Amino acid sequence: MSLRLSTVILPVRRWHEGGRDQWLRAEELGFHTAYTYDHLAWRSFRDGPWFGAVPTLTAAAAATERMRLGTLVTSPNFRHPVTLAKELISLDDISDGRITLGIGAGGNGFDATTLLKENQEPWTPRERADRFGEFVPLLDRLLTEDSVTYEGTFYSATEARNIPGCVQRPRLPFAVAATGPRGLRLAARHGQAWVTTGDPKISETGTPEQSREAIRGQIEKLGKACADVGRDVAELDKVLLTGFTPDRNRPLASLDAFVDFAGKHVELGFTEIVVHAPIPDSDFAADQAVFEQIATEALAQLT
């Protein structure tokens, strides 16, 4: 598989005040996919503008022509498989088959607490994993079968109809974000791609070398999970979402810095590297000119 370069556009701009232009520019720059985060709010952006992922992607699908689009990532924290499937089928249709669903178990934060009643505790990591384990297979069925009836521990569906299904067959691709054994098994069974941000345990205190070694271990575990279900791990794209490893800011410091960073991760087996579109005065502040130079020149030096 050849290396792909993609971007994340956070949904923080009004569509007619720069939002639309960002998606159009990403396509002009040649990014393979432009993703957006699917959150109710996120970290330091909580008290500022933050728009919904599905409407944003719908608008982007209507504005662009070639670039793939997707979430990175959607989670069960505030989504239900039945309603999500209907939205995804519609989005896949509007985009003419250009949607990838990045999906993960979710974590702590505003997504985990916004819908809670007073004094209600958010799900534990085990509970999130339990829900994720039911969410992904059910969503797989909902996107591939015309009618689904299901009764599970957390989710149910009674003759849920999804006609005509996805433009992409048998359904739009899943990019499963996972590092634990249960999530990796879901990636092996249901994913067309696997996503990691590195090892969160060493993101603040580790070294770049330690980070790459931890990621190497994740890929080895993914390979075992694939072998356990009789699948070749080479069938899965391997996606690195940058910005969360110990050298989080360095990749966008210069073209040379990015090529060095990306090259070392390509050696680990990654087929897609995702960079954040710059946002001034935030954790994702970067030089727009450097970002655009990376988009247009980096792949030539890496292939």
C-alpha positions as CSV (number, residue, x, y, z in Angstrom):
1,M,0.0,0.0,0.0
2,S,1.3,3.5,-0.9
3,L,1.4,6.2,1.8
4,R,-1.6,8.5,2.0
5,L,-1.5,12.0,3.6
6,S,-4.8,13.2,5.2
7,T,-5.9,16.0,7.4
8,V,-8.3,16.8,10.3
9,I,-10.4,19.9,10.1
10,L,-11.9,20.7,13.5
11,P,-15.5,22.0,13.2
12,V,-14.8,25.4,14.9
13,R,-15.5,27.8,12.0
14,R,-18.9,29.0,10.8
15,W,-19.5,27.5,7.3
16,H,-19.8,30.8,5.6
17,E,-16.9,32.4,7.6
18,G,-14.1,30.2,6.5
19,G,-15.4,26.8,7.2
20,R,-16.3,25.9,3.6
21,D,-13.0,27.4,2.4
22,Q,-11.0,25.0,4.6
23,W,-12.5,22.0,3.1
24,L,-12.1,23.3,-0.5
25,R,-8.5,24.1,0.2
26,A,-7.8,20.7,1.6
27,E,-9.1,19.2,-1.6
28,E,-7.0,21.6,-3.7
29,L,-3.9,20.6,-1.7
30,G,-4.5,17.0,-2.6
31,F,-5.2,15.4,0.8
32,H,-6.5,11.9,0.5
33,T,-9.1,12.3,3.2
34,A,-10.3,15.2,5.3
35,Y,-11.7,14.1,8.7
36,T,-13.4,15.9,11.5
37,Y,-13.8,15.1,15.1
38,D,-17.3,13.8,16.2
39,H,-17.7,15.3,19.7
40,L,-20.2,17.4,21.5
41,A,-17.3,19.6,22.6
42,W,-13.6,19.0,23.0
43,R,-11.0,20.2,25.5
44,S,-9.9,23.8,25.2
45,F,-12.5,24.4,22.4
46,R,-15.4,23.8,24.8
47,D,-16.2,27.5,25.4
48,G,-16.0,28.4,21.7
49,P,-17.7,27.4,18.4
50,W,-18.0,23.7,17.8
51,F,-20.3,22.3,15.1
52,G,-21.8,18.9,14.6
53,A,-19.7,16.4,12.6
54,V,-22.5,14.9,10.4
55,P,-23.9,18.2,9.2
56,T,-20.4,19.5,8.6
57,L,-19.4,16.5,6.5
58,T,-22.7,16.7,4.6
59,A,-21.9,20.3,3.6
60,A,-18.3,19.3,2.8
61,A,-19.6,16.4,0.6
62,A,-21.7,18.9,-1.4
63,A,-18.8,21.4,-1.7
64,T,-16.0,18.9,-2.7
65,E,-15.8,16.4,-5.5
66,R,-12.8,14.0,-5.1
67,M,-11.5,14.0,-1.6
68,R,-12.6,11.3,0.8
69,L,-14.3,12.5,4.0
70,G,-14.8,11.0,7.5
71,T,-15.1,11.1,11.2
72,L,-12.0,10.6,13.4
73,V,-13.6,9.3,15.5
74,T,-17.3,8.6,16.3
75,S,-18.1,6.8,19.5
76,P,-21.0,5.3,21.5
77,N,-20.7,8.1,24.0
78,F,-23.7,9.9,22.5
79,R,-24.5,7.9,19.4
80,H,-26.9,5.0,18.8
81,P,-26.2,2.5,16.0
82,V,-29.7,2.7,14.5
83,T,-29.8,6.5,14.0
84,L,-26.1,6.7,13.2
85,A,-26.5,4.1,10.4
86,K,-29.3,6.1,8.8
87,E,-27.2,9.3,8.9
88,L,-24.2,7.4,7.4
89,I,-26.1,5.9,4.6
90,S,-27.5,9.4,3.7
91,L,-24.0,10.9,4.0
92,D,-22.5,8.2,1.8
93,D,-25.1,8.8,-0.8
94,I,-24.7,12.6,-0.8
95,S,-20.9,12.2,-1.1
96,D,-21.2,9.6,-3.9
97,G,-19.3,7.0,-1.8
98,R,-16.5,9.1,-0.3
99,I,-17.2,8.5,3.4
100,T,-15.0,6.6,5.9
101,L,-16.3,6.1,9.4
102,G,-13.5,6.4,12.0
103,I,-14.9,4.8,15.1
104,G,-13.7,4.2,18.7
105,A,-14.8,3.4,22.2
106,G,-14.7,7.0,23.3
107,G,-13.2,8.4,26.5
108,N,-13.6,10.7,29.4
109,G,-14.6,14.3,28.8
110,F,-17.6,16.2,27.7
111,D,-19.0,13.5,25.4
112,A,-19.0,11.2,28.4
113,T,-20.8,13.6,30.8
114,T,-23.0,15.9,28.8
115,L,-26.0,13.6,28.7
116,L,-25.7,12.3,32.2
117,K,-28.3,13.0,34.9
118,E,-27.2,14.9,38.1
119,N,-24.9,12.7,40.2
120,Q,-24.8,10.0,37.5
121,E,-21.4,8.5,37.0
122,P,-19.9,8.3,33.5
123,W,-19.1,4.9,32.1
124,T,-15.9,3.2,33.2
125,P,-13.4,2.1,30.6
126,R,-14.7,-1.5,30.9
127,E,-18.3,-0.3,30.3
128,R,-17.2,1.8,27.3
129,A,-15.5,-1.3,25.9
130,D,-18.6,-3.4,26.6
131,R,-20.7,-1.0,24.6
132,F,-18.2,-0.6,21.9
133,G,-18.1,-4.4,21.5
134,E,-21.9,-4.4,20.8
135,F,-22.0,-1.2,18.9
136,V,-19.6,-2.1,16.1
137,P,-21.1,-5.4,15.0
138,L,-24.6,-4.0,15.1
139,L,-23.6,-1.0,13.1
140,D,-21.9,-3.4,10.6
141,R,-25.2,-5.2,10.2
142,L,-27.3,-2.1,9.9
143,L,-25.1,-0.8,7.0
144,T,-25.2,-4.1,5.1
145,E,-28.7,-5.6,5.7
146,D,-32.0,-4.1,4.5
147,S,-33.8,-4.9,7.8
148,V,-32.2,-5.7,11.2
149,T,-33.8,-6.9,14.4
150,Y,-31.5,-7.2,17.4
151,E,-31.9,-7.3,21.1
152,G,-28.6,-6.8,23.1
153,T,-27.5,-5.7,26.5
154,F,-27.1,-2.0,25.5
155,Y,-28.8,-1.6,22.1
156,S,-31.8,-2.9,20.3
157,A,-33.3,-2.6,16.8
158,T,-36.7,-3.8,15.6
159,E,-37.0,-4.1,11.9
160,A,-34.6,-1.2,11.4
161,R,-34.8,-0.5,7.6
162,N,-31.8,0.9,5.8
163,I,-32.7,0.8,2.1
164,P,-31.0,1.3,-0.3
165,G,-27.9,0.9,1.8
166,C,-24.5,2.4,1.2
167,V,-23.1,3.5,-2.2
168,Q,-19.9,1.8,-1.2
169,R,-20.4,-2.0,-1.1
170,P,-20.9,-3.9,1.0
171,R,-20.8,-0.8,3.2
172,L,-18.6,2.3,3.8
173,P,-15.3,1.4,5.4
174,F,-14.6,1.4,9.2
175,A,-11.4,2.8,10.5
176,V,-11.3,1.4,14.1
177,A,-9.3,3.3,16.7
178,A,-8.1,0.8,19.3
179,T,-5.1,-0.2,21.4
180,G,-6.6,-2.7,23.9
181,P,-7.2,-6.4,23.1
182,R,-11.0,-6.1,22.7
183,G,-10.8,-3.1,20.4
184,L,-8.1,-4.7,18.3
185,R,-10.3,-7.8,17.9
186,L,-13.1,-5.5,16.6
187,A,-10.6,-3.9,14.2
188,A,-9.5,-7.3,13.0
189,R,-13.1,-8.5,12.4
190,H,-14.8,-5.4,11.1
191,G,-12.2,-2.8,10.2
192,Q,-10.9,-1.8,6.8
193,A,-8.4,0.4,8.7
194,W,-6.9,0.7,12.2
195,V,-6.2,4.0,13.9
196,T,-3.8,5.0,16.7
197,T,-2.6,8.2,18.2
198,G,0.3,6.4,19.9
199,D,0.5,5.3,23.6
200,P,-1.3,7.8,25.8
201,K,0.7,6.6,28.8
202,I,3.9,8.1,27.4
203,S,2.5,11.0,25.4
204,E,3.6,13.6,27.9
205,T,6.7,12.1,29.4
206,G,8.1,9.6,26.9
207,T,10.6,10.1,24.1
208,P,9.9,9.8,20.3
209,E,11.9,6.5,20.3
210,Q,9.8,5.1,23.2
211,S,6.7,6.2,21.4
212,R,7.6,4.3,18.2
213,E,8.5,1.2,20.2
214,A,5.1,1.3,21.9
215,I,3.4,1.7,18.5
216,R,5.4,-1.2,17.1
217,G,4.0,-3.3,20.0
218,Q,0.4,-2.1,19.1
219,I,0.9,-3.2,15.5
220,E,2.2,-6.6,16.6
221,K,-0.9,-7.1,18.8
222,L,-3.1,-6.0,15.8
223,G,-1.3,-8.7,13.8
224,K,-2.1,-11.3,16.4
225,A,-5.7,-10.2,16.5
226,C,-6.0,-10.6,12.8
227,A,-4.3,-14.0,12.8
228,D,-6.8,-15.1,15.5
229,V,-9.7,-14.4,13.1
230,G,-8.0,-15.8,10.0
231,R,-7.2,-12.4,8.5
232,D,-4.1,-11.0,7.0
233,V,-3.1,-7.8,8.8
234,A,-1.8,-6.4,5.6
235,E,-5.4,-6.0,4.5
236,L,-5.9,-3.2,7.0
237,D,-4.7,0.3,6.3
238,K,-2.8,1.6,9.4
239,V,-3.6,5.2,10.2
240,L,-1.6,7.4,12.5
241,L,-3.4,10.5,13.9
242,T,-0.5,12.9,14.7
243,G,-0.4,15.5,17.4
244,F,-0.5,13.2,20.4
245,T,2.9,11.5,20.5
246,P,5.8,13.0,22.6
247,D,7.0,15.0,19.6
248,R,3.5,16.3,19.0
249,N,4.4,19.7,17.5
250,R,7.6,18.8,15.6
251,P,6.0,17.2,12.5
252,L,4.5,20.5,11.4
253,A,7.6,22.5,12.2
254,S,9.0,22.2,8.7
255,L,8.9,20.0,5.6
256,D,12.1,18.2,6.6
257,A,10.8,17.6,10.1
258,F,7.6,16.1,8.8
259,V,9.4,13.9,6.3
260,D,11.7,12.6,9.0
261,F,8.8,11.9,11.4
262,A,6.6,10.3,8.7
263,G,9.4,8.2,7.3
264,K,10.1,6.6,10.7
265,H,6.4,5.7,11.1
266,V,6.1,4.4,7.5
267,E,8.9,2.0,8.5
268,L,6.6,0.7,11.2
269,G,3.9,-0.1,8.6
270,F,1.7,3.0,8.5
271,T,-0.2,3.6,5.2
272,E,-1.9,6.9,6.2
273,I,-0.7,9.8,8.3
274,V,-3.1,12.5,9.4
275,V,-2.2,16.0,10.3
276,H,-4.4,18.7,11.9
277,A,-5.2,21.8,9.9
278,P,-3.7,24.7,11.8
279,I,-5.8,26.6,14.3
280,P,-4.2,29.8,15.7
281,D,-3.9,30.2,19.4
282,S,-4.6,26.5,20.2
283,D,-2.8,23.2,20.7
284,F,-2.9,22.9,16.9
285,A,-1.2,26.2,16.1
286,A,1.2,25.9,13.1
287,D,2.4,27.8,10.1
288,Q,-0.2,27.5,7.4
289,A,2.5,27.8,4.7
290,V,4.4,24.9,6.2
291,F,1.2,22.9,6.4
292,E,0.5,23.5,2.8
293,Q,4.1,22.7,1.8
294,I,3.8,19.4,3.6
295,A,0.6,18.6,1.8
296,T,2.0,19.3,-1.7
297,E,5.6,18.1,-1.3
298,A,6.0,15.5,1.4
299,L,4.8,12.4,-0.4
300,A,7.3,12.9,-3.2
301,Q,10.1,12.7,-0.7
302,L,8.6,9.7,1.1
303,T,7.8,7.5,-1.9
